Amino acid sequence: MSDMSSVSELYARLTEMAHRALVGQEQAYELLCVALLSGGHVLLEGVPGTAKTLMAKILARSLEAEFHRVQFTPDLMPSDIVGTSVFDMQSSRFYLKRGPIFTQVLLADEINRAPAKTQSALLEAMEEQQVTLEGESHALQSPFFVVATQNPVEYEGTYPLPEAQLDRFLFKVPVPYPGTEAERGVLRKFDRGFNPRDLKAAGIEPVASPEAIREAADKARGVTVDESIFGYITGIVEGTRSSPDVSLGASPRASIGLLVASKTLAAMRGRDFVTPDDVKELAHPVLRHRLIVRAEAELEGISADRVVDGVLARVPVPR
């Protein structure tokens, strides 16, 4: 049996850094770490001011990773993200002017404000960890981690993400308002001089190199999965497809995502085996953005999360 203590210790270091600047949002931050070590990407959904950007910046600084932020707008072009070829008059040659996608942690802020053509510029990078410019492929750094944000209530001037792009995100994570005590903690921190634009002064320092992240991800892949867990995962995913409230259920990519993320979560908690609770805990963030709920069901107040609740209640939990 392999020892997962190094993975759990790395996660503990990342969490300790986050606590120096972040109040509340522990679950969202944990899911960011799970996605990072699973080789996936995260879509954070919440109103402005709920620390979505701060979480991404804290994680990037804790990793000693290169970090770029792109503010998505209706006039953003694909070349503004991936880069373009520029002609150099002195050498009479074209050279590649790399865009912000050539980084390790990319924050795509308000991703649904850009048109579909620009959103799709991220697709190849998120799936293949490479971009193609002028017919030539360019590999991206490893790890390559996209954290995208969107506002769930403001739809004017936005372009809904196509299903193909939503499916590229391992998790969709709601970022709610903090609780009363957590919000008081935020006020106390700011009263003591906390500046979210100066994380160095807040004590956030690199505690894990990109190499350490790659090693932890490799180790997490060695977590043992019992045959009954395979059956549990496929039962849940197939349950979304047969739900009468859904016009499109989750794909096999969702099954793979749920498996990989469950192994990572187990490793982060120091175990070398997956439990049904790992799968249940991650079912909502893995599945909620991959389901298309029927219009009639939506009118009755049924959401994707409620569909997942119903599926989890019906599928027998392996002992």
C-alpha positions as CSV (number, residue, x, y, z in Angstrom):
1,M,0.0,0.0,0.0
2,S,1.4,3.4,-1.0
3,D,1.7,6.2,1.6
4,M,-0.3,9.3,0.8
5,S,1.1,11.4,3.7
6,S,3.2,13.6,1.4
7,V,0.0,14.5,-0.5
8,S,-1.9,15.4,2.6
9,E,1.1,17.3,4.0
10,L,1.3,19.4,0.8
11,Y,-2.5,20.1,1.0
12,A,-2.0,21.1,4.7
13,R,0.7,23.6,3.7
14,L,-1.5,25.1,1.0
15,T,-4.4,25.4,3.4
16,E,-2.2,27.0,6.1
17,M,-1.2,29.7,3.5
18,A,-4.8,30.3,2.5
19,H,-5.9,30.8,6.1
20,R,-3.5,33.7,6.4
21,A,-5.6,35.7,3.9
22,L,-8.9,33.9,3.3
23,V,-11.8,33.9,5.7
24,G,-14.5,31.4,5.0
25,Q,-14.8,29.7,1.5
26,E,-12.9,26.6,2.9
27,Q,-14.9,24.2,0.7
28,A,-14.3,26.2,-2.5
29,Y,-10.6,26.4,-1.8
30,E,-10.4,22.7,-1.1
31,L,-12.1,22.0,-4.4
32,L,-9.6,24.2,-6.2
33,C,-6.8,22.1,-4.7
34,V,-8.5,18.9,-5.7
35,A,-8.9,20.1,-9.3
36,L,-5.3,21.3,-9.4
37,L,-4.0,17.9,-8.3
38,S,-6.4,16.1,-10.6
39,G,-5.3,18.0,-13.7
40,G,-8.7,19.6,-14.0
41,H,-10.1,23.2,-14.2
42,V,-12.7,25.0,-12.1
43,L,-15.6,27.3,-12.9
44,L,-16.4,29.5,-9.8
45,E,-19.8,31.0,-9.8
46,G,-20.7,33.8,-7.4
47,V,-21.6,37.5,-7.2
48,P,-18.8,40.1,-7.2
49,G,-16.9,40.5,-3.9
50,T,-17.0,36.9,-2.7
51,A,-13.2,36.3,-2.9
52,K,-13.1,34.3,-6.1
53,T,-10.2,36.2,-7.5
54,L,-8.4,36.2,-4.1
55,M,-8.6,32.4,-3.9
56,A,-7.0,32.0,-7.3
57,K,-4.2,34.5,-6.5
58,I,-3.5,32.9,-3.1
59,L,-3.2,29.4,-4.7
60,A,-0.9,30.7,-7.5
61,R,1.4,32.5,-5.0
62,S,1.5,29.4,-2.7
63,L,2.7,27.4,-5.7
64,E,5.4,29.7,-6.8
65,A,3.6,29.5,-10.1
66,E,3.3,32.0,-12.9
67,F,-0.1,33.7,-12.7
68,H,-2.0,35.7,-15.3
69,R,-5.5,37.2,-15.1
70,V,-7.6,38.0,-18.2
71,Q,-10.7,40.2,-17.8
72,F,-13.2,38.8,-20.3
73,T,-15.1,41.5,-22.2
74,P,-17.4,41.4,-25.3
75,D,-14.7,42.8,-27.5
76,L,-12.0,40.3,-26.4
77,M,-10.5,38.5,-29.4
78,P,-9.0,34.9,-29.4
79,S,-5.6,36.4,-30.2
80,D,-5.8,38.5,-27.0
81,I,-5.7,35.2,-25.1
82,V,-3.4,32.8,-27.1
83,G,-1.2,35.4,-28.8
84,T,-0.4,36.2,-32.4
85,S,2.5,36.3,-34.9
86,V,4.2,39.7,-35.2
87,F,6.5,40.8,-38.0
88,D,9.9,42.1,-36.9
89,M,11.1,44.8,-39.3
90,Q,14.7,44.4,-38.3
91,S,15.0,40.7,-38.8
92,S,12.3,40.5,-41.5
93,R,10.9,37.5,-39.7
94,F,7.7,36.7,-37.9
95,Y,7.9,35.8,-34.2
96,L,5.3,34.6,-31.7
97,K,4.0,37.1,-29.3
98,R,2.7,34.9,-26.6
99,G,-0.7,35.7,-24.9
100,P,-1.5,35.4,-21.3
101,I,-2.6,31.7,-21.7
102,F,1.2,30.8,-21.6
103,T,1.2,30.6,-17.8
104,Q,0.6,28.0,-15.0
105,V,-2.5,29.5,-13.3
106,L,-4.9,31.4,-15.5
107,L,-7.8,33.4,-14.0
108,A,-10.4,33.9,-16.7
109,D,-12.5,36.6,-15.0
110,E,-16.2,36.8,-16.0
111,I,-15.6,34.3,-18.7
112,N,-19.3,34.5,-19.9
113,R,-18.8,38.1,-21.0
114,A,-16.7,37.1,-24.1
115,P,-18.3,35.8,-27.3
116,A,-18.2,32.1,-28.1
117,K,-15.3,32.4,-30.5
118,T,-13.1,33.8,-27.7
119,Q,-14.3,31.3,-25.1
120,S,-13.5,28.5,-27.5
121,A,-9.9,29.7,-27.7
122,L,-9.5,28.2,-24.3
123,L,-10.9,24.7,-25.3
124,E,-7.8,23.3,-26.9
125,A,-5.6,24.6,-24.1
126,M,-7.8,23.2,-21.3
127,E,-8.1,19.8,-22.9
128,E,-4.8,19.3,-24.7
129,Q,-2.5,21.6,-22.6
130,Q,-1.3,23.2,-25.9
131,V,-2.3,26.0,-28.3
132,T,-2.1,26.0,-32.0
133,L,-0.9,29.2,-33.7
134,E,-0.3,29.6,-37.5
135,G,-0.6,25.8,-37.8
136,E,2.1,25.2,-35.2
137,S,1.4,23.6,-31.8
138,H,2.9,25.1,-28.6
139,A,2.9,23.1,-25.4
140,L,1.8,24.9,-22.2
141,Q,3.6,24.7,-18.9
142,S,2.8,22.0,-16.3
143,P,0.8,22.4,-14.2
144,F,-1.7,24.4,-16.3
145,F,-4.7,25.3,-14.3
146,V,-7.7,27.5,-15.4
147,V,-9.9,29.1,-12.8
148,A,-12.8,30.8,-14.5
149,T,-15.4,33.0,-12.8
150,Q,-18.9,34.1,-13.7
151,N,-21.7,36.1,-12.1
152,P,-24.9,34.0,-11.7
153,V,-27.3,36.9,-11.6
154,E,-26.2,39.4,-14.3
155,Y,-27.1,38.2,-17.8
156,E,-27.1,41.4,-19.8
157,G,-24.2,41.5,-22.2
158,T,-23.2,37.9,-21.4
159,Y,-22.8,34.8,-23.6
160,P,-23.7,31.5,-21.9
161,L,-20.9,29.0,-22.0
162,P,-21.5,26.2,-24.6
163,E,-21.9,22.7,-23.3
164,A,-18.6,21.6,-24.9
165,Q,-16.7,24.2,-22.9
166,L,-18.6,23.6,-19.7
167,D,-17.7,19.9,-20.0
168,R,-14.0,20.9,-20.0
169,F,-14.3,22.1,-16.4
170,L,-13.8,19.4,-13.8
171,F,-15.9,21.3,-11.2
172,K,-18.5,24.1,-11.1
173,V,-18.3,25.6,-7.6
174,P,-20.8,28.0,-6.2
175,V,-19.1,30.7,-4.1
176,P,-21.8,32.0,-1.7
177,Y,-21.9,35.0,0.6
178,P,-19.9,34.3,3.8
179,G,-21.7,33.5,7.0
180,T,-22.1,36.2,9.6
181,E,-19.1,35.2,11.7
182,A,-16.9,34.7,8.6
183,E,-17.9,38.2,7.4
184,R,-17.0,39.6,10.8
185,G,-13.6,37.9,10.4
186,V,-13.1,39.6,7.0
187,L,-13.8,42.9,8.6
188,R,-11.4,42.2,11.5
189,K,-8.7,41.3,9.0
190,F,-9.2,44.4,6.9
191,D,-9.3,46.5,10.1
192,R,-5.8,45.1,11.0
193,G,-4.5,46.3,7.6
194,F,-4.9,43.3,5.3
195,N,-4.5,44.3,1.6
196,P,-5.7,41.7,-0.9
197,R,-3.4,43.3,-3.5
198,D,-0.3,42.6,-1.4
199,L,-0.3,39.0,-0.5
200,K,3.3,39.0,0.3
201,A,2.6,41.4,3.2
202,A,-0.1,39.0,4.3
203,G,2.4,36.2,4.7
204,I,1.5,34.2,1.6
205,E,4.7,32.6,0.4
206,P,5.5,29.6,-1.9
207,V,5.2,26.3,-0.1
208,A,5.0,23.9,-3.1
209,S,6.9,24.0,-6.3
210,P,5.3,23.0,-9.6
211,E,7.4,19.9,-9.4
212,A,5.9,19.0,-6.0
213,I,2.4,19.5,-7.5
214,R,3.3,17.1,-10.4
215,E,4.7,14.5,-7.9
216,A,1.6,14.7,-5.7
217,A,-0.7,14.3,-8.7
218,D,1.2,11.2,-9.8
219,K,1.0,9.8,-6.3
220,A,-2.8,10.5,-6.1
221,R,-3.3,8.5,-9.3
222,G,-2.0,5.4,-7.4
223,V,-4.9,5.5,-4.9
224,T,-6.7,2.1,-4.9
225,V,-10.3,1.9,-6.2
226,D,-12.5,-1.1,-5.4
227,E,-14.6,-2.6,-8.1
228,S,-17.7,-1.6,-6.1
229,I,-16.7,2.1,-6.4
230,F,-16.6,1.8,-10.2
231,G,-20.1,0.5,-10.0
232,Y,-21.2,3.3,-7.7
233,I,-19.8,6.0,-10.0
234,T,-21.3,4.5,-13.2
235,G,-24.6,4.1,-11.3
236,I,-24.7,7.8,-10.4
237,V,-23.7,9.0,-13.8
238,E,-26.2,6.7,-15.6
239,G,-28.8,7.9,-13.1
240,T,-28.5,11.4,-14.4
241,R,-29.2,10.1,-17.9
242,S,-32.3,8.3,-17.0
243,S,-33.8,11.1,-14.8
244,P,-37.1,12.3,-16.2
245,D,-36.2,15.9,-15.3
246,V,-33.1,15.9,-17.5
247,S,-32.9,16.3,-21.3
248,L,-29.1,15.6,-21.4
249,G,-27.3,13.6,-18.7
250,A,-23.6,13.4,-17.8
251,S,-21.1,12.0,-20.3
252,P,-18.3,9.4,-19.7
253,R,-16.0,12.3,-19.2
254,A,-18.0,13.1,-16.0
255,S,-17.4,9.5,-14.8
256,I,-13.7,9.8,-15.4
257,G,-13.7,13.2,-13.6
258,L,-15.6,11.8,-10.6
259,L,-13.1,8.9,-10.4
260,V,-10.0,11.0,-10.7
261,A,-11.2,13.7,-8.3
262,S,-12.3,11.1,-5.7
263,K,-8.8,9.5,-5.8
264,T,-7.2,13.0,-5.3
265,L,-9.6,13.8,-2.4
266,A,-8.7,10.5,-0.7
267,A,-5.0,11.2,-1.1
268,M,-5.3,14.7,0.2
269,R,-6.9,13.2,3.3
270,G,-4.1,10.7,3.7
271,R,-5.9,7.6,2.5
272,D,-4.7,5.2,-0.3
273,F,-8.3,4.0,-1.1
274,V,-11.5,5.7,-2.2
275,T,-14.6,5.5,-0.1
276,P,-18.2,6.1,-1.3
277,D,-18.3,9.3,0.8
278,D,-15.5,10.7,-1.4
279,V,-17.7,10.1,-4.5
280,K,-20.8,11.5,-2.8
281,E,-18.9,14.6,-1.7
282,L,-17.7,15.4,-5.2
283,A,-20.8,14.4,-7.2
284,H,-22.4,17.9,-7.2
285,P,-19.4,19.9,-8.3
286,V,-18.5,17.3,-11.0
287,L,-22.1,16.9,-12.3
288,R,-24.1,20.1,-11.8
289,H,-22.8,21.9,-14.9
290,R,-23.0,18.8,-17.2
291,L,-26.8,18.3,-16.9
292,I,-29.4,20.1,-19.0
293,V,-32.6,20.2,-17.0
294,R,-35.8,20.2,-18.9
295,A,-37.6,23.5,-19.1
296,E,-40.8,22.1,-17.5
297,A,-38.7,20.8,-14.6
298,E,-37.0,24.2,-14.2
299,L,-40.4,25.9,-14.0
300,E,-41.2,23.6,-11.1
301,G,-38.0,24.8,-9.3
302,I,-35.9,21.7,-10.1
303,S,-32.2,22.5,-10.4
304,A,-29.3,20.3,-11.5
305,D,-28.3,20.0,-7.8
306,R,-31.7,18.6,-7.0
307,V,-31.4,16.1,-9.8
308,V,-28.1,15.0,-8.4
309,D,-29.6,14.8,-4.9
310,G,-32.3,12.5,-6.2
311,V,-29.8,10.3,-8.0
312,L,-27.6,9.9,-4.9
313,A,-30.7,9.0,-2.9
314,R,-31.7,6.2,-5.4
315,V,-28.3,4.6,-6.2
316,P,-27.3,2.0,-3.5
317,V,-24.2,2.9,-1.6
318,P,-21.6,0.1,-1.7
319,R,-20.6,-1.3,1.7
